Amino acid sequence: MLSTISNQAIQPSVQQSAIFGKKLFCSFKKAAWIASTTSLILLIPLIIEMDREQQIIELEKEQMSVLTGNAGAK
Amino acid sequence: MGLIYSKADGGTEPPPMPNFASIGAAASAALKREKPNYLELPQPVRYEEIQRENIMVLKPDTFEGMRFEINKPLNPYFFLSHALYMGNLDLSTGSKQMLKTSVGTYEFGANVINEKYMLLGRLSNDGRLSGRVKYDFTNWLSSKVQLQLGTEPGQSHAMADADFKGSDWNAQLKVGTPSFLGLNYFQSVTPNLSAGGELFWLQTNMKSGVGLALRHQGDNGRHVSTAQVASTGVMNLQYSHKVTDKVTLATDLLWHWGTRDACATVGYDAILRQCRLRGKIDTNGVATAYLEERFSPGINFVMSAELDHFHNNYKFGFGVVAGE
């Protein structure tokens, strides 16, 4: 008798937590999708272009130092 | 570029001393700045260009599909332009229903640009002919005429405006065909602050409106803030800041107090040597990015992306713009 009552008391809360867990997972999926696609178009090109800019600046510095270095060596 | 000295002499000479005179000059210039000369205020920007810095950062022309444009100069003053666009036009009204139609258009243009005048003509393959003439009569009066002819009735209209420039103010009078009349005035109040207003009147809808605008630029134009209020129930606040000479950040707040609708935007604009990248994010759940990459001098590759998360509407486009 007591076990059946306690089972009935437990089940709604288990159901509720399952529903809550599903909703949480659903909103986690949505948030992950929005965050990843938005950062893909906003941040990734910026990082790539900043990287290329750094490479160009380093290349120019190297070329300049090579030119002045050659003049000094001679 | 900093201290550059040649190593040709073997490095025997010591590096030159830093120049301290520039600091003294900056201090005396700062003292002079405290007393603005109110009789000689600078010319403010035109009323249409109050939001110029913000629009450059936050409003790139994104598109969906393929775009191909060629600007071909035949003369130092005359150039032809060919513009091809194949893609989707978004006609969704903002409700849940998404409506897109595929269009393919070709537009031919002929342009003459001189110091005193500018003539632009465009003819598109769906029969729309548009032209713009801008002429500077004197250094205080210039005028512009815009004409558009369409194939369907009701698509043709014309608009003429006259710009007057004083020493520290400018005004504009606009007249358009389905009886539109507009007048705006902008005045410098201090060397950094300018204020003005506009009036417009549409006879067909019996609509008229008044607007006020304020623009402040600080620190030699490094940051610009504008505020605009209109009697049509719109308030717009904007701020843009040039963080370094390559990166500008901008933000915008648009508030319709009639429909209680507000939208805030934050965006950046990075002008690097090989490309120009603009990105922004909205409170309507829209993220936009626009990249212009220079493949070789004169050939730019353009990519645009717009993600609308609330309506699940994703638009991507690419194109090539050749010529300047």
Interface residues (C-beta under 8 A of the other chain):
Chain A: I34 T37 T38 I41 L42 P45 L46 E49 M50 R52 E53 I56 T68 G69 A71 G72
Chain B: S6 K7 A8 G10 Y268 A270 L272 R273 Q274 C275 L277 G279 I281 G285 A287 A289 L291 A305 L307 H309
